[in-house]
Amino acid sequence: MHQSHTLYRLRWWFTLLLLLPVLAQAQDPLPSWKDGPSRTAIEAFVTAVTTEGGKDFVPPAERIAVFDNDGTLWSEQPMYFEVLFAMDEVRRLAPQHPEWKEQQPFKAVLEGDQKTLAESGMEGLMKIIAATHSGMSTEDFIGQSRSWLASSVHPRSKKPYTEMVFQPMLELLAYLRANGFRTYIVSGGEVAFMRAFAEEVYGIPPEQVIGTTFQSQFQDKDGKLSIQRLPKLAHNDDGPGKPVSIDAIIGRRPIFAFGNSDGDLQMLQWTMAGTGKRFAGLVHHTDAQREWAYDRDSKVGRLDKALEAAKSGNWTVVDMAKEWSRVYPFEQN
């Protein structure tokens, strides 16, 4: 009897030892964030605004958190993933458009002429986006976006693009939601493209995804109803366009905002300009080994004016190399 009791106790202690790491991780909502200034600032802010009776308490209905997508929630190098999608779409649709063989910037895409493509600038890029993102129903476009995401891989990691998300930011989204926040994406990316994956990848439903939009119209074709996407931009959700769309769609000023580039500056400024306790954060890409290192001189995700604003405004700037123990979900800790 005594021997049986001893064996039971040994088994119990052995099971507890096995469970300790799991229990420790369960108690830590931000396991990929190292102890440091960014984690401390995030936790202090959330504690302050969720402590009932405290001077900084914010009711749950007003706990709005907004996040940029490219470079903030997932990587954006060597090019914005949506642009890579659009170029693949040009190649896929080329047989239906023989004129593209002689028409720029489509000719440059089909021939892999990076120099000419770069020279076409934003005007050329918008032609590519308009040609590949319109002329179809919203449902068809989202379906094609999902098909591309399911079959394409990142040129460097060889992982699906939806695995190039930042593990620390996934944890942050979950942590905020567990504390009564509503999390929104507010991005320069096209809204339907992001809605193709945002709920599955980030846990953010389509109604909480805000982005660049094309004009559209309701169509009744022989009883088949659809929303058709037109090749004309309705709203550019970048820079000053971000606070405009936040005001129009959310109707509340956020108390928490995260970005990574100058395109997020006005969203961060708008968030911090409100009353009460507020948080503004920037993901600073400083990790050339696990991700990329870039800021002021980058053509993709340039971080210059926003970095200066962060310094003067005492915003939180996350040093990716120093403060994240893990960048992607597929990495081992």
C-alpha positions in Angstrom: 0.0 0.0 0.0 2.8 2.4 1.0 4.7 1.5 -2.2 1.6 2.2 -4.3 1.1 5.6 -2.7 4.8 6.5 -3.3 4.5 5.5 -6.9 1.4 7.7 -7.3 3.2 10.7 -5.8 6.1 10.2 -8.1 3.8 10.0 -11.1 2.1 13.2 -10.0 5.3 15.1 -9.6 6.6 13.8 -13.0 3.3 15.0 -14.7 3.6 18.4 -13.0 7.2 18.8 -14.2 6.1 18.0 -17.7 3.2 20.5 -17.5 5.2 23.4 -15.9 6.5 24.8 -19.2 3.0 24.6 -20.7 1.5 26.3 -17.7 4.1 29.0 -17.7 3.4 29.8 -21.4 -0.4 29.7 -20.7 0.2 32.4 -18.0 2.3 34.5 -20.3 0.1 36.0 -23.1 3.2 37.5 -24.8 5.8 34.7 -24.8 7.6 36.0 -27.9 8.1 39.5 -26.4 11.3 39.7 -24.4 11.3 41.7 -21.2 12.1 45.2 -22.3 10.8 48.7 -22.9 8.2 47.7 -25.5 6.6 44.8 -23.6 6.6 46.9 -20.4 4.9 49.8 -22.1 2.2 47.6 -23.7 1.4 45.8 -20.4 1.4 49.0 -18.4 -1.0 50.6 -20.9 -3.4 47.6 -21.0 -3.4 47.4 -17.2 -4.1 51.1 -16.8 -7.1 51.3 -19.2 -8.7 48.0 -18.0 -8.5 48.6 -14.2 -12.0 49.6 -13.1 -11.9 52.5 -10.7 -8.5 53.6 -12.0 -7.9 57.1 -13.3 -7.1 55.8 -16.8 -10.0 53.3 -17.1 -11.6 53.1 -20.5 -15.0 51.3 -21.0 -14.8 48.2 -23.3 -16.8 49.9 -26.0 -14.1 52.6 -26.4 -11.2 50.2 -26.4 -10.4 50.4 -30.1 -7.0 49.2 -31.4 -5.9 49.7 -35.0 -3.0 48.1 -36.9 -1.4 48.6 -40.2 -0.9 45.3 -42.1 2.2 45.4 -44.4 5.3 45.5 -42.3 3.3 45.6 -39.0 1.4 42.3 -38.9 3.4 40.5 -41.7 6.5 41.1 -43.7 6.6 43.4 -46.7 9.9 42.6 -48.3 11.2 42.3 -51.0 7.9 43.8 -52.2 4.4 44.2 -50.8 2.8 40.8 -51.1 -0.3 42.2 -52.8 1.9 43.7 -55.5 3.5 40.2 -56.0 -0.1 38.9 -56.3 -1.0 41.5 -58.9 2.1 40.7 -61.0 1.2 37.0 -60.9 -2.3 37.9 -62.0 -0.9 39.9 -65.0 0.9 36.7 -66.0 -2.2 34.6 -65.5 -4.5 36.9 -67.4 -2.1 37.7 -70.2 -3.6 35.3 -72.7 -6.9 37.2 -72.4 -5.1 40.5 -73.1 -2.7 40.1 -76.1 -2.3 43.9 -76.1 -0.3 43.7 -72.9 2.6 42.3 -74.8 3.2 45.8 -76.2 1.6 47.9 -73.5 3.6 49.2 -70.4 3.8 48.5 -67.6 2.3 45.1 -68.4 5.0 44.4 -71.0 7.6 44.9 -68.3 5.9 42.4 -66.0 5.6 39.8 -68.7 9.3 40.2 -69.7 10.6 40.5 -66.1 12.0 43.9 -66.9 12.5 45.3 -63.4 14.1 48.5 -64.5 11.2 49.6 -66.7 8.8 48.5 -64.1 10.5 50.6 -61.4 10.6 53.6 -63.8 6.8 53.3 -64.2 6.5 54.3 -60.5 3.2 54.6 -58.7 1.3 55.4 -61.9 2.4 52.1 -63.4 1.7 50.2 -60.2 -1.9 51.6 -60.1 -2.5 50.5 -63.7 -1.4 46.9 -62.7 -3.6 47.0 -59.5 -6.6 48.3 -61.4 -6.3 45.8 -64.2 -6.0 42.8 -61.8 -8.4 43.9 -59.0 -11.4 45.0 -61.0 -13.8 43.9 -63.7 -15.2 41.1 -61.6 -17.4 40.6 -58.6 -16.1 41.0 -55.0 -16.7 37.3 -54.4 -14.7 36.3 -57.5 -11.8 38.5 -56.5 -11.7 37.2 -53.0 -11.8 33.7 -54.4 -8.8 34.4 -56.7 -6.9 36.0 -53.8 -7.4 32.9 -51.7 -6.4 30.7 -54.5 -3.1 32.6 -54.9 -2.4 32.6 -51.2 -3.0 28.9 -51.0 -0.6 28.1 -53.9 2.1 30.7 -53.7 5.2 30.9 -51.5 7.5 33.7 -50.4 10.6 33.9 -52.7 13.1 33.8 -49.8 11.5 31.6 -47.1 9.6 29.3 -49.5 6.8 29.5 -46.9 3.2 30.5 -47.8 2.7 34.3 -47.5 0.2 33.7 -44.6 3.0 32.1 -42.6 5.1 35.3 -43.0 3.1 36.9 -40.1 4.8 38.1 -37.0 4.2 35.8 -34.0 4.6 38.6 -31.5 1.9 40.6 -33.2 -0.4 37.6 -33.3 0.1 37.4 -29.5 -0.5 41.1 -29.1 -3.8 40.9 -31.0 -5.0 38.0 -28.8 -3.8 39.8 -25.7 -5.8 42.9 -26.5 -8.9 41.0 -27.4 -8.7 39.1 -24.1 -8.7 42.5 -22.4 -11.8 43.8 -24.1 -10.3 45.5 -27.1 -11.7 45.4 -30.6 -8.9 45.0 -33.1 -9.0 46.6 -36.6 -6.7 46.5 -39.6 -6.3 49.9 -41.2 -4.0 49.4 -44.2 -3.0 50.8 -47.6 -3.7 47.4 -48.9 -6.8 46.7 -50.9 -9.7 45.8 -48.5 -11.0 42.7 -50.3 -7.5 41.2 -50.7 -7.0 41.5 -47.0 -10.4 40.1 -46.2 -9.4 37.0 -48.1 -7.2 35.9 -45.1 -7.5 38.3 -42.2 -10.0 36.4 -40.2 -8.3 33.0 -40.6 -4.8 34.4 -40.0 -5.3 37.3 -37.5 -8.7 36.5 -36.0 -10.0 39.9 -37.4 -13.4 39.6 -39.1 -14.0 41.3 -42.5 -16.1 44.1 -41.0 -13.0 45.1 -39.0 -10.7 45.3 -42.0 -10.3 48.8 -43.5 -8.3 49.4 -46.6 -8.0 51.0 -50.0 -11.2 50.6 -52.0 -12.3 50.6 -55.6 -15.6 52.0 -56.8 -18.3 49.3 -57.2 -21.8 48.8 -58.3 -24.7 46.4 -57.7 -25.5 44.2 -60.7 -28.5 42.1 -61.5 -27.6 40.0 -64.5 -30.5 37.6 -65.4 -31.3 37.2 -61.7 -27.7 36.7 -60.6 -26.9 39.4 -58.1 -23.3 40.6 -57.5 -21.2 43.6 -56.5 -19.0 44.4 -59.5 -15.6 46.1 -58.9 -14.9 49.0 -61.2 -11.4 50.1 -62.3 -11.6 53.4 -60.5 -10.1 54.1 -57.0 -12.7 55.2 -54.4 -10.4 55.7 -51.4 -6.6 55.5 -50.9 -6.3 54.3 -47.4 -2.7 55.4 -46.8 -1.2 58.4 -45.0 -3.9 61.0 -44.2 -6.4 58.6 -45.7 -6.2 56.3 -42.7 -7.7 58.7 -40.0 -10.4 59.7 -42.6 -11.5 56.1 -43.0 -11.2 55.4 -39.3 -13.6 58.3 -38.6 -16.0 57.2 -41.4 -16.1 53.5 -40.7 -15.3 53.0 -37.0 -16.7 56.3 -35.7 -14.5 56.3 -32.7 -11.0 57.5 -32.2 -8.6 54.6 -31.4 -6.8 54.5 -28.1 -4.1 52.1 -29.4 -2.4 52.1 -32.8 0.5 50.2 -34.3 2.3 50.8 -37.6 5.8 50.6 -39.1 6.2 53.3 -41.7 5.6 56.9 -42.7 2.3 55.7 -44.3 1.1 55.2 -40.7 2.1 58.5 -39.3 -1.2 60.3 -39.5 -3.1 57.3 -38.0 -0.7 57.3 -35.0 -0.9 61.1 -34.7 -4.7 60.9 -34.8 -4.8 58.3 -32.1 -2.5 60.2 -29.8 -4.3 63.5 -30.3 -7.3 62.3 -28.3 -7.9 62.7 -24.6 -7.0 60.2 -21.9 -4.3 57.6 -21.9 -3.2 56.4 -25.4 -0.6 54.2 -27.0 1.3 54.5 -30.3 3.7 51.9 -31.5 6.1 51.3 -34.4 7.6 48.0 -35.5 11.2 48.9 -36.3 12.7 46.4 -38.8 16.2 45.9 -37.3 16.7 42.2 -37.8 18.7 41.4 -41.0 19.2 37.7 -40.0 15.6 36.6 -39.2 13.8 39.2 -41.3 15.1 42.4 -42.9 16.8 45.6 -41.6 15.5 48.9 -43.1 14.0 52.2 -42.3 14.8 55.7 -43.7 16.1 54.8 -47.1 13.8 51.9 -48.0 11.6 52.1 -51.0 9.2 49.6 -49.3 8.0 50.6 -45.8 10.1 53.7 -45.5 10.3 54.8 -41.8 11.7 58.3 -41.5 9.2 61.0 -40.5 7.3 58.6 -38.3 10.5 57.6 -36.5 11.2 61.3 -35.7 7.6 61.7 -34.5 8.0 58.7 -32.3 11.1 60.1 -30.7 9.5 63.5 -30.0 6.2 62.0 -28.9 7.7 59.3 -26.7 5.9 56.6 -28.7 6.9 52.9 -28.3 9.4 51.8 -31.0 9.9 48.0 -31.1 13.4 46.9 -31.9 12.7 43.7 -33.6 16.2 42.2 -33.3 16.4 42.9 -29.5 12.9 42.6 -28.3 11.4 39.6 -30.2 12.6 36.2 -29.2 10.7 34.8 -32.3 9.7 36.5 -35.5 7.5 34.0 -37.4 5.3 31.2 -36.1 7.3 28.6 -38.0 10.5 29.5 -36.1 11.6 27.5 -33.1 12.2 29.4 -29.8 
